[in-house]
Amino acid sequence: MLPHVTYQVTLRFAFDHVVGVTNLMVFCQQGTIHVGNAPAMFLPVLTSGSASTQIRTCPLLSVQPRRGLVDEKFQFAVTNLKPNQKVTLHSLHQSDDRDFWEAFGHYVSDEQGSVTGFKDESLGGTYEGIEPLGLVWSMRPIPGSRHGLRLRKKDIFRPMEVHISVYSGHLSQGFSQQAPLATSVTERWYFAPGVKRVNIRENNVRGTLFLPPGPGPFPGVLDLWGASESLVEYRSSLLASHGFASMALEYLAPNNMKTEDTDASYFEKAYQILENHPMVQKDNLAVLGLCLGSAITLNMVSYSKVVKPQCCVCISGSHLMPLDNSLSELFEELKKHADKQRVNEDNQVIYKYVISTLHCQSIKVDVGRIKCPLLLVNGDDDQAVPVLESAEDMEMMMEKAGNRHLLEVLTYPDAGHLIEPPYSPHFRATNFKLQRTKERVVMLWGGKTKPHAHAQEDSWEKILSFLWQHLSAPVTSSI
């Protein structure tokens, strides 16, 4: 049970005259409920009324849809408030790491005593304006939490449960000490019904393949996350929910493989496993990378004789990190320029200057060799990778090589480095372990919360459209 949710009364009725309605849950702090023939156990909280009358005057909160994919919008509505009543909408989520995250918005009910997310604006809180999904994308750790947290889904078989409550007044703290007027729960899933998860342990390659529901075969996506020492599956499972056979690849797992052994051939073998799978259309493949995954993507599509996708997507990446041999050699090269690393007044690491230095010291990836459509997705406040300078230089290189027409660049003002699927909370700075030294630091990713949220929502839609344009159009599914 989440710590601050108080259920003051739960009523379950069976209405003979309403087909399909078997349960009604009411959470009421104050007000009057008249229900005919109510069980004796409810009499202390119910006032008397005629047997045929049902009058509800306590606040009611609904969230629709109750279950959906994480990239699907939901709407909330509060009714039975007083006209022009000040209320706070509050969301609470317990992460897979057992940390609590929250967001809240301040609202004023209309003359009918209602607040709806699609038309009423938040006047303050962790977000402002008409932003029904602000209750998710503006989430932050509750006061007293551990420092430098990042919210990341680890167990995709369990939904992200978001408890949404409405409180009287405009509150900014102390939610656990207050009783809500009403509460509802919505489940946000990272995969649609029928999506299949297949472990990949083949030819020393480790990963997870997600297959959409249906007979297939499906267009394929090789999904490369950034410098994470664990297998990150939630983006691939979401891609499979939209009709793509997506393979999340593990390539920085210290207990299972060494970076000395992770070279171009490793990624080529992974690509071939995806290409040769019977449920994958071998002539409709894409590669999608984030950060280090983008650098690997650019290396592969520029030089590999094996990796020949129909298109590729690079999020927050750079061509200044050539993968000539193994990943360990790349990390050693970065280590040589560690003195260019900067730290701000909050002791947060600004890493982009380390990579910028490679521009003069190393051979850049020759993106002029790319033969497939390429989509770059960048935030102009990225503090981890010099994405703006890289995109500009890549454009010049491709123009000179005659393949500029293959390049599309999306640049989002005030967005940071970690551009994830829609409605993921924004992280300006989080704990991070540097690959080159294994040192634990607080990495500054950059970005402002609302512009970053817009970048995630807009870019995800355009990434899917880009994939649909260059691969066979998939059949989407939803919960």
N, C-alpha and C positions, 0 to 999 in steps of 0.2 A: 504494500500500500504506500503510495507517495505521501510524504510527511504532512502536507498542509490540507489535504482534501478531506472535508468533513461531510459525510452523508447524513443528513439529519432525518430523512425519512425516505424510504423506498417503497413505492406502491406498485403492485403488479395486479392488473385487471385483465379479465377476458371479456371483451365487448361482443356480445352475440350478434349485434347488428353491424359490426364493422369486420368485413372479411379480411383475414390476414393480420389483424392487429391483436397480438396476444400479450404484449408486455408494454407497460408504460412506466418509465422511471422518472420520478420527480424529485429534484433536490431543492428544498425550500428553506430559507432562513426565516422569512417572515411573510405574512399574508394569510389568506384564508382559502381553504379548499373545501368545497361541498361535494360529497360523493354519496349517492344513494346506496343504502345497504352496506356501508363500509364495515369491515370486520372490526370486532371489539378492540383489537390491539391497536387500531389506528385512531380510536376515538379521542385520546388525549391531544392529538395534533390536528384533528378535523373538527370543524364546527358543524352543527346539525343543519340539515337541509332536506328538501323534499326528495323522495326516493327516485324521482325522475330527472333531477337537476344535477348537472355537473358544471361547476363554475370554478375556474382556476384564476387566482389573482396573484400567485407567487411568480417571480421571474422565471422564465423558461429559456434555455439555451439549446440551440440546435447547430450541429456542424454537419455539412453535407459536401461530398460523400463521406460517410463514416470510414470507409476503407477505400484506399486508392494508391496509385503509384506515387512515389516521392516527387515526380515532376508534374503531377496533376494538381491543378488548383482546387482548393476547397473554399467554401463560404460558411460564415457563421452568422447567426441571427439571434438576437436577444429580444424577447417580447415580455409584456406584462410589467414593464418598469413604469415608474411615474413619469409624466411628461417633464422634459428638460432635466432629467436626473443624471448626475455625474456618476459614471461607473468606470471601472478598470477591467479590461480584458487581459487575462494573464495565461500564459502557456508554461507548462512544466514538462520536462523530459529527463528521464534517467538513461544515461548512455550505457553502452556495453562495457565501459570501464567503471560503471557504478557512480559516475559523477552526475550532479543535477545541473541542468541548463534551463534558463527561463527567458521569456520576453514578455513585454506588456505594453499596452496602449491605453491612452486616456480618451474616453468618449463621453458625449452628452446625448441622451436619448431625444428622439423627436417628440412632436406633440401627441403622437399615438403611444408613446412609451416604448419605442423599439430602437434597436441599434443593429444595423446590418453592415457586414464587411464590404459589400460591393458598392455601397453608396455613401457611407459615413466615414469621416476622416478621424484619425487619431490626432489629438491635439498635443500629445507629448508621450513620453515613455522611451522605450528603446527604438521606436520608429514613429514617423509622423506621416500624415496624409491618408489617402484611401489605399490601404495596403493590407488586404485580408491575409496575405501570406507573410506579413511582417511578424506575425506571431511565431514564425519558424526561422526565416532568414536573419532576424535580428537577435536570435538567441545568444545568450552569453552565460558563463558559469555563474551560479548563484553566489552571493557574498560569502566569503570564507572558504571558497574552493581552492584546490591546489593551483599553483601558478603555472601559466603557460600551457593551458589545456587546449586540445583540439578535438572536435567532435567528428569521429569517423566510424562508419558502420563496419563492424567486424563480423557479426553473425547475421548474414542476409536472410536466414530462415526465420528470423523473428522480425516483426515490423518495428518501425520507429513509432512508439506510442507517445502521443502528445496529449496531455491533459489540459484542457482549456476551461478556465473558470471566469466567472464574472463577479466582481466585488463592488460594493457600494463605495462611492467616493473615488478620488484620484489618488491612488496609492503608488509609491515607488519602492517600497520595502516592507518587510514584515508580513509578507503574504502567509507564511506558515503560522502566524499568530492570529489570523483572521479567518472567519467562517465565510465561504463563498455563498453568493446568492444562488448560484447554479453552476453545474459542472458537466462537461461532456468529454468524451475521449475519441480521438481519431487515430486510425492506424495508417501509417505511410509505408508502403512496401517497395522493395527494390527489385522485385520480379513479379511478373504477372502469372496467373494460374496456368499451369502446363509447361512453363519453362523448365528445361532439364539442365542439371549440373553434372558435368563429366570431369573427373580428375584426369589430368594429363601427366603421366609419368613414363615418358617414352624417349629413348635415345639421350638420356640424361637431361631432358627438358622437363621443367616443372611448371605447371600452370593449371588453369581451370577453363574448360570450354562450356559456355552456356548456349543452349539451343532453344529457339523459339518453339512454341506449340505448333503442331501441324506436321505434315508428311515431309516437308523439305524437298530438295535441298535449299539452303538459304545463302544469301550474300554473307561474306565473312569479314570480320574485323579483328586484327591483331591489336590488342590493347596493352600499351606500355605505360605503366604508372611512373612516377618520379623516383627519387632516391629513397625508397622505402625498403626496409629490411623484412617486410612481410608481404604476403600475397594480398593485393587489394582487389576485391572482386565486385564491389558494388556498382561501379560504372559499367562493367561488362554485363552484369545481370540485368541492368536497366536497358542496355542496348539490345539484349536478347528479347526483352519485353516489347521492343519496338520492331522486332522482326529480323534482327541480325544475329548470325552465329558469331558470338564474340568470345575470344580467347584471352583471358587475363594471364599475363606472363610473369612469372617470378624469376628475377635475375639478380637480386641482392640479398640472398638468404645466407647468413654466415654459417649456420649449422649444416647446411646442405650442399653448398657449393662455394668456391672461392672466386674472388673477382679476377684472379690470375687466369682462371679457366673460362671466364665469361668474355668471349670475343665475338667478332662478326659471325663466326660459324654457328654460335649458339642461337642467335636470332634468326639465321637462315634456316636452321633445323626446326625452330618453332614455326616459322612461316610455312615450311613444307608440311608439317603436321596438320596445320589448319587447312592448307590447300588440298591435301589428300584425304581429308575426312569425308566419308560418304554423305554426310548431311550438309556439306558446304559446297557452294558453287565455285569451283576452282578458278573460273575466269571472272569472278566478281568479288575481288578482295580489296580491302583497304587496311592501312596501318594508321593508328591513332596514338599519339604520345603526349605526355605532359612533362614539362621540365626536362630532366635527364632522358625521359622516354622520347621527348621530341628530338633531342640531339641524336639519339640512336636512330630514330626514324629518318632524319635527314641524311645520316651516314649511309643507311641501308638503301634508300631509294636513289641515292646519288651514285653509289659504287657497286652494289651487289649485283651479281649476275643471276641470283636466285630470287631475291625479293623484287618482284615486278608487279606492284599493286595497280589497280585502276585509279586510285586516288589516295591521298594521305592528309591527315589533320595534325597540326602541331600546335599545342597550347603552351604558352609561356616558355618557348624554347629558343635556342640559338644555334647558329651554324659555326660558332667559334669553339666548339668542343669536338674535334675530330677523333674518331675511334679507329686509329690506325691499327692497333693490336688489341690489347685487353682493356677492360674497364679499370684494372689496377693501374695501368700506365697512364690512363687519363687522370685518375685521382692523384697520382704522383706529380703529374704536370701541374695540376691545380695547386698542389701543396707548395710548389716552388714559388708561387705568387701569393702565398698566404699573407705577406706583409701588406698587400693592397686591401685586405679586409678592413672594413671600418665598423665602428661601434658608435651608436648614438648615445644621447644623454641618459637613456633608460637601460643602457648596457645591452641593447639589442643589436645583433650582427647584421650588417648590410653587406651582402655577399656579391652583388652584381659587379663591383669593381674588380674582383678577382678574375671573373670571366672576361671582363672588358680588356684586361691586360693581355689575354691570349691573342687578341686581335693582331698585336705586333710580334708576338713571340712564336706563334704556331701557324701551321698551314690550315686555312679555313676549309670547311667542307665545300666542295665545288658544286653548289646548287645549280649551276648552269647545266649540269648533266641530267637534271631531273626531267623525266619524260611523262609524268602524270600530273593531273591537277593537284595543287597544293593549297590548303587553307591554313593560314596563320591566325591564331586567336591570342591577342595580347591585351594586357592592362597597362595604361601609361604610367601607373605608379608602382610598377613591379620593382621591388627592391632586392630581389634575389638573382635575377637574370637581366642583362641589358637588352631587353626585347625590342625596344624602339630602334636603337642603333643597329641591331642585327637585322630587323625587318627592312630597314632602309638600305643596308648594304646588300642583302639578299636580292632586293628588287633591282638594284643596279647591276649585280652580277647576272641575274636572269635576263635583264634587258640586253646586256652585252652579248649573251649567249643565244638570244633569239627565242627564249622560252618564257618571257615575261607574261604572256597571255595565259599561262598555266597557273599563275599566282593570284590568290585572293587574300587580302589582309583585313582582318577585323581588329580595330583598336578602340578600346573602351576607356573613356576619361575616368580618372579616379578609381580605377579597378586595380587590384593587386595581382599577386602571382598565382594564388591557388584558385583558379577558375574551375569550379566543379559543377556537377549537375545542378539544376535549378533548386532554389530555396535552401541550399546548404548554408549554414551559418557562415558569416564572414570571420576570418581569422587574420588580424593584422600582424600578430606576432605569436609564435608558439614555440614550445620546446622542440629541439631538433638535435640529432646526433650527426656531426660532420663525418662523412665517409673517410676523408683523408686522414683524420687524426683520432676519430672515435670520441672526440670531445663533445660534451653536451652543452648546448648553448640555447639562447632564445633567439630564433631567427626572425628577422623583420621581413614579412612578406609584402606589406604595403596595402594600399587601398582604403577607401572609405565605405562604410557598411551599405548604405543605400545604393550608390553607384555600382558597387561590386555585385550586389544582388541583381541589379538590372543586367549587368554583363553576363552573369551566369544564366539567367533566364533567356536572354536574347541569343547568346552564343549557342546554347544547347539546341534551340529551335533551328538555328542556321547550320549547325553541325549535322543534325539529322537530315535537313533538306539537302545539304551538300552530298551526304552519303547516298541519299535516295536518287539524286541527280546522276551520279556516276556509277552506281551499282543498280542491280535490279530492284525495283521498288518493293519493299517488304510489306507484309500484312501486319498491322499493329494490333496489339492486344491490350486490354485493360482489366483491372480487377472489378 
